[in-house]
Structures are given as C-alpha cells and as structure tokens.
Amino acid sequence: MARKKYTTEQIIQMLRKAEIMVSQGKMIDEICRELSIHPQTYYRWRREYGGLELDQAKKFKDMEKENARLKRLVADLSLD
C-alpha cells in the first residue's frame, strides 16, 4: 500500500475534525476509519500537533529543520 504524505495544514484540519467527532461521542476507531488513517497515526499526530494552531505548527517544523541542519554542521566540524 502506498504511503500518503499529508501536509501540516491537512493534519491539523483532520485533528480538528476528529476532536469534533469525539465530542459527538464517536469512538476513535470510527473516526480513523472515516478519515482514512490508522489509529496509531492519529495518536502520533495528536501527540505532535495537538493543540497547535496552523502558524505555530509551521514555526515548529521550520525550527526542527533548522535544528537538524545545525546538528549536521556541528557533526561535520567535529570530524575535522
């Protein structure tokens, strides 16, 4: 099965829909089936993006990328 790649915006929208469905009394398994995602994916997304607004999530991802780049620079310099 091909792996789908969702954007940050799509993930946050799906989490908001899931929150609404949970408040309506639906079970997580039903919600995940409707959103076409695995429950493990839902819980991972909720842990990573839960409570974040769209602009906060974008800043978070940008900072993660910058941190990874800086770590690579430090590793390269330490090898010299």
Protein Blocks (a to p, Z undefined) as FASTA:
>chain_A
ZZddddfklmmmmmmmmmmmmmnopafklmmmmnopafklmmmmmmmmgoiafklmmmmm
mmmmmmmmmmmmmmmmmmZZ
